[in-house]
């Protein structure tokens, strides 16, 4: 069963700082340019804690992690960050426009502490592999700061939406926190202190399974830290603060969840020929072109291509391709194609994913890009926005790009609970959760 707990979060003091100038995107989404912008916004911006900058001369006594811990301690002593008076759950709503559309949505969830569970317990499920480097970094940061500043993005299923109804009731007054981020997302937060509501939500969650949507590295860092603390203590104490981690939980059957595709941009392929590439895949794919002769015809071709990529993708497997030759292409898996033969050694569930079809068939057979080459990013980079991927080709930074439809929330949850791990960069849950909107201090 999923165990969740209220907690007294540490939060920025809105009387001392402007929240929009101190909160950040998650550490793994912060580019160097974003880090510089955050640092310039406020001396109390979370950036030196969330993703600090290495400096010449760093050593054991003064480094990214010691500076992060020192900054937090100083800000707490100065009253810039304060601890809430009462144990709370926190209703957390995000109002946003889906990128590339006029579709306005509100995603509704809540922040709580959740018990850190081994995957083998059958309570928490992952859908992505993790890398050792980011986990080592996050573990060292946690050791020094004893604080979780970033949110784990967790999914649960509640078809009756009982928890959603409680969150809606909690969100009727004016929000305690309202901040607009750099992507025009409005984040609102309401502390929920009423014991009967907290206990009701705890009961509702007690039979739920949790799927990690975003934050696999942070969750596995919490696991590793818990195990280290247990080893030092010589026993497991279920009430110890390291047995819990801060989570934001969203209902898979609620409104407002959005997964964006992550498009693939390809470069450095020796001897690349689009005709040769297409011929190598002719037995598996039909294709359609959306040609344009110049700038005036291009918008119409693009709109038709995008419409068909989405529409045809509901009926059959469809992947967009652009190589800068005056046309967009839609590759459609042939009806009756034998996926077991085309994708040997791949599970039936994995074969249904467009990203697996792209990597294991199109990239490997059509371009000779192996799984090892993908891991090292020798040939592949990633773009969230389709226009940015196309611009990489137009401006000569890439040879071609592959444009994908998003995977569904239901598919992510089903595959995770079946023990299936999706390929790298299969999902991009949008928007991201703001780091620093609540913080969990293990030492208190």
DAKAKA-V946287 format. One record per pair of residues at least 6 apart in sequence whose C-alpha atoms are under 8 Angstrom apart, sorted by the first residue. I is the first residue (numbers start at 0). J is the second residue. D is the distance in whole Angstrom. If there is no record, write none. Layout:
I:J:D, I:J:D
This chain:
0:122:6, 0:204:8, 0:205:5, 0:206:5, 0:207:6, 0:208:7, 1:113:7, 1:114:7, 1:122:6, 1:204:6, 1:205:5, 1:206:6, 1:207:6, 1:208:6, 1:209:7, 2:113:6, 2:114:6, 2:201:7, 2:204:7, 2:205:6, 3:111:6, 3:112:5, 3:113:4, 3:114:6, 3:201:6, 3:204:7, 4:88:8, 4:111:6, 4:112:5, 4:113:6, 4:201:7, 5:86:5, 5:87:5, 5:88:5, 5:111:6, 5:112:6, 5:197:7, 6:85:8, 6:86:4, 6:87:5, 6:88:7, 6:111:7, 6:112:7, 6:439:8, 7:82:6, 7:83:5, 7:84:7, 7:85:6, 7:86:5, 7:87:6, 7:439:8, 8:82:6, 8:83:6, 8:86:8, 8:87:8, 8:437:6, 8:438:5, 8:439:6, 8:440:8, 9:80:6, 9:81:5, 9:82:4, 9:83:6, 9:437:6, 9:438:5, 9:439:6, 9:440:7, 10:80:5, 10:81:6, 10:82:6, 10:83:7, 10:435:7, 10:436:6, 10:437:5, 10:438:6, 11:18:7, 11:79:6, 11:80:4, 11:81:6, 11:435:8, 11:436:7, 12:78:7, 12:79:5, 12:80:5, 12:81:6, 15:78:8, 15:79:6, 16:43:8, 16:79:7, 18:178:6, 19:178:6, 19:179:6, 19:180:6, 20:37:7, 20:40:5, 20:41:6, 20:44:6, 21:37:7, 21:40:7, 21:41:6, 21:43:6, 21:44:4, 21:45:6, 22:44:6, 22:45:6, 22:433:6, 22:434:6, 22:435:6, 22:436:7, 23:37:7, 23:44:8, 23:45:7, 23:46:7, 23:49:8, 23:433:6, 23:434:5, 23:435:7, 24:431:7, 24:432:7, 24:433:5, 24:434:6, 25:49:8, 25:149:6, 25:150:8, 25:431:7, 25:432:7, 25:433:6, 25:434:6, 26:49:6, 26:50:6, 26:149:8, 29:50:8, 34:46:7, 34:50:8, 37:44:6, 37:45:8, 37:46:6, 38:44:6, 38:46:6, 38:47:8, 43:74:7, 43:79:8, 45:434:8, 45:435:7, 47:63:8, 47:66:7, 47:67:6, 47:70:8, 48:64:8, 48:66:8, 48:67:4, 48:68:7, 48:70:7, 48:71:7, 49:67:8, 49:148:7, 49:149:8, 49:434:8, 51:63:5, 51:64:8, 51:66:8, 51:67:7, 52:63:6, 53:62:7, 53:63:6, 54:62:7, 54:63:8, 57:63:8, 64:139:7, 64:140:5, 64:143:6, 64:144:7, 65:143:6, 65:144:8, 67:140:8, 67:143:8, 67:144:7, 68:143:6, 68:144:4, 71:144:7, 74:80:6, 75:81:6, 85:192:7, 86:192:6, 87:111:8, 87:190:6, 87:191:5, 87:192:5, 87:193:8, 87:197:8, 88:109:7, 88:110:6, 88:111:5, 88:190:6, 88:191:5, 88:192:7, 88:197:7, 89:109:5, 89:110:5, 89:111:7, 89:188:6, 89:189:5, 89:190:4, 89:191:6, 90:107:8, 90:108:6, 90:109:4, 90:110:6, 90:166:6, 90:169:7, 90:170:7, 90:188:6, 90:189:5, 90:190:6, 90:191:7, 91:107:6, 91:108:5, 91:109:5, 91:110:7, 91:186:7, 91:187:6, 91:188:5, 91:189:7, 91:247:8, 92:105:7, 92:106:6, 92:107:5, 92:108:6, 92:109:8, 92:186:6, 92:187:5, 92:188:7, 93:105:5, 93:106:5, 93:107:7, 93:184:7, 93:185:6, 93:186:5, 93:187:6, 93:430:8, 94:103:7, 94:104:6, 94:105:4, 94:106:7, 94:184:6, 94:185:5, 94:186:7, 95:103:6, 95:104:6, 95:105:6, 95:183:7, 95:184:5, 95:185:7, 95:430:7, 96:102:5, 96:103:4, 96:104:6, 96:184:7, 97:103:7, 97:104:7, 97:257:8, 97:429:8, 98:384:8, 99:384:8, 104:254:8, 104:255:5, 105:254:7, 105:255:5, 106:249:8, 106:254:6, 106:255:4, 106:256:6, 107:163:7, 107:166:8, 107:249:7, 107:253:8, 107:254:8, 107:255:7, 108:163:8, 108:166:8, 108:247:6, 108:248:5, 108:249:5, 108:250:7, 109:166:8, 109:247:5, 109:248:5, 109:249:7, 110:245:7, 110:246:6, 110:247:4, 110:248:6, 111:245:6, 111:246:6, 111:247:6, 111:248:8, 112:243:6, 112:244:5, 112:245:5, 112:246:6, 113:243:5, 113:244:5, 113:245:6, 113:246:6, 114:242:6, 114:243:4, 114:244:6, 115:218:8, 115:221:7, 115:222:6, 115:225:8, 115:242:6, 115:243:5, 115:244:6, 116:122:7, 116:123:6, 116:222:7, 117:123:7, 117:222:7, 118:124:6, 118:125:8, 121:208:8, 122:207:8, 122:208:5, 122:209:6, 123:208:6, 123:209:5, 123:210:6, 123:211:7, 124:208:8, 124:209:6, 124:210:5, 124:211:6, 124:415:6, 124:416:6, 124:418:8, 125:210:6, 125:211:5, 125:212:8, 125:215:7, 125:415:6, 125:416:8, 125:418:8, 125:420:7, 126:210:8, 126:211:7, 126:212:7, 126:411:7, 126:412:8, 126:414:7, 126:415:5, 126:418:8, 126:419:7, 126:420:5, 126:421:6, 127:215:7, 127:420:5, 127:421:5, 127:422:7, 127:423:7, 128:215:8, 128:420:7, 128:421:8, 128:422:8, 128:423:7, 129:215:7, 129:216:6, 130:216:8, 133:216:7, 134:216:5, 134:217:7, 134:219:7, 134:220:6, 135:220:8, 137:216:8, 137:217:7, 137:220:6, 138:220:5, 138:221:8, 138:223:8, 138:224:7, 141:147:7, 141:224:8, 142:224:8, 145:440:6, 145:441:5, 145:442:6, 146:438:7, 146:439:6, 146:440:4, 146:441:6, 146:442:8, 147:244:7, 147:245:7, 147:438:6, 147:439:5, 147:440:7, 147:441:8, 148:434:6, 148:435:5, 148:436:8, 148:437:7, 148:438:5, 148:439:7, 149:245:8, 149:432:8, 149:433:7, 149:434:4, 149:435:6, 149:438:7, 150:214:8, 150:245:6, 150:246:6, 150:247:6, 150:432:6, 150:433:7, 150:434:6, 151:211:7, 151:213:6, 151:214:5, 151:215:8, 151:217:7, 151:218:7, 151:245:7, 151:246:5, 151:247:6, 152:211:6, 152:212:5, 152:213:5, 152:214:6, 152:246:6, 152:247:5, 152:248:6, 152:249:8, 152:432:8, 153:209:6, 153:210:6, 153:211:5, 153:212:5, 153:213:7, 153:246:7, 153:247:6, 153:248:5, 153:249:6, 154:209:6, 154:210:5, 154:211:6, 154:212:6, 154:248:6, 154:249:5, 154:250:6, 154:251:6, 154:412:8, 155:207:6, 155:208:6, 155:209:5, 155:210:7, 155:248:7, 155:249:6, 155:250:5, 155:251:6, 156:207:7, 156:208:8, 156:250:5, 156:251:5, 156:252:6, 157:250:6, 157:251:7, 157:252:6, 157:253:8, 158:252:6, 158:253:8, 160:250:8, 160:252:8, 160:253:7, 161:203:8, 162:200:6, 162:203:7, 163:250:8, 163:253:7, 165:196:7, 169:189:7, 169:191:7, 170:189:6, 174:187:6, 174:188:6, 174:189:5, 175:187:7, 175:188:6, 175:189:5, 175:190:7, 176:186:8, 176:187:5, 176:188:5, 176:189:7, 177:185:7, 177:186:6, 177:187:4, 177:188:7, 178:185:6, 178:186:5, 178:187:7, 179:185:4, 179:186:6, 180:186:8, 184:430:7, 191:197:7, 210:412:6, 210:415:7, 210:416:8, 212:428:7, 213:428:7, 218:244:8, 221:241:8, 221:244:7, 224:241:7, 225:241:5, 225:242:6, 228:241:7, 229:235:5, 229:236:8, 236:242:8, 240:441:5, 240:442:8, 240:443:8, 241:441:6, 244:439:8, 245:438:8, 245:439:6, 251:408:7, 251:409:7, 256:408:8, 256:428:8, 256:429:8, 257:408:8, 257:428:6, 257:429:6, 257:430:8, 258:405:6, 258:406:7, 258:407:7, 258:408:7, 258:426:6, 258:427:5, 258:428:4, 258:429:6, 259:383:7, 259:404:8, 259:405:5, 259:406:8, 259:426:7, 259:427:5, 259:428:6, 259:429:7, 260:383:7, 260:403:6, 260:404:6, 260:405:4, 260:406:7, 260:425:7, 260:426:6, 260:427:6, 261:381:6, 261:382:6, 261:383:5, 261:384:8, 261:402:8, 261:403:7, 261:405:8, 261:424:6, 261:425:7, 261:426:7, 261:427:7, 262:381:6, 262:382:5, 262:383:6, 262:384:7, 262:385:7, 262:388:7, 262:400:7, 262:401:6, 262:402:5, 262:403:6, 263:379:6, 263:380:6, 263:381:5, 263:382:7, 263:388:7, 263:400:6, 263:401:5, 263:402:7, 264:379:6, 264:380:5, 264:381:6, 264:382:7, 264:388:6, 264:391:8, 264:397:7, 264:398:8, 264:399:6, 264:400:4, 264:401:6, 265:378:5, 265:379:5, 265:380:7, 265:397:6, 265:398:6, 265:399:5, 265:400:6, 266:378:5, 266:379:7, 266:396:7, 266:397:5, 266:398:5, 266:399:7, 267:377:8, 267:378:6, 267:397:8, 267:398:8, 268:366:7, 268:378:7, 268:398:8, 271:366:8, 271:398:8, 273:322:7, 275:365:8, 276:365:5, 276:366:6, 277:365:7, 279:364:7, 279:365:5, 280:361:7, 280:364:7, 280:365:6, 283:332:6, 283:333:6, 283:336:7, 284:330:6, 284:331:5, 284:332:5, 284:333:5, 285:330:6, 285:331:5, 285:332:6, 285:333:6, 286:328:7, 286:329:5, 286:330:4, 286:331:6, 287:328:6, 287:329:5, 287:330:7, 288:326:6, 288:327:6, 288:328:5, 288:329:6, 289:300:5, 289:301:7, 289:303:8, 289:304:6, 289:326:5, 289:327:5, 289:328:6, 290:297:8, 290:300:6, 290:325:6, 290:326:4, 290:327:6, 291:297:5, 291:300:6, 291:325:6, 291:326:6, 292:325:7, 293:325:8, 300:326:8, 300:327:8, 301:327:7, 304:327:7, 304:328:8, 304:329:7, 308:317:6, 308:318:7, 308:319:7, 308:329:7, 308:404:7, 309:404:7, 311:317:7, 312:318:8, 312:404:7, 315:331:7, 315:332:7, 315:334:8, 316:331:6, 316:332:5, 316:353:7, 317:329:7, 317:330:6, 317:331:5, 317:332:7, 317:353:8, 317:403:8, 318:329:6, 318:330:5, 318:331:7, 318:353:7, 318:357:8, 318:401:7, 318:402:6, 318:403:6, 318:404:8, 319:327:7, 319:328:6, 319:329:5, 319:330:6, 319:401:6, 319:402:5, 319:403:6, 320:327:6, 320:328:5, 320:329:6, 320:330:7, 320:399:7, 320:400:6, 320:401:5, 320:402:6, 321:327:5, 321:328:6, 321:389:7, 321:392:8, 321:399:6, 321:400:5, 321:401:7, 321:402:8, 322:392:7, 322:398:6, 322:399:4, 322:400:7, 323:392:6, 323:393:6, 323:398:8, 323:399:7, 338:350:7, 339:345:8, 339:347:8, 339:350:8, 341:360:7, 342:350:7, 342:356:8, 342:359:7, 342:360:7, 348:414:7, 348:419:8, 349:355:7, 349:419:8, 349:421:8, 350:356:7, 352:406:8, 353:403:7, 353:404:8, 354:403:8, 354:422:7, 354:425:7, 355:422:7, 358:370:8, 359:370:8, 362:368:5, 362:369:7, 363:369:5, 363:370:8, 368:378:7, 372:378:7, 373:379:6, 381:388:8, 382:388:6, 383:427:8, 385:402:7, 388:400:6, 389:400:7, 391:397:6, 392:398:6, 392:399:6, 392:400:7, 405:426:7, 406:425:7, 406:426:7, 414:420:7, 414:421:8
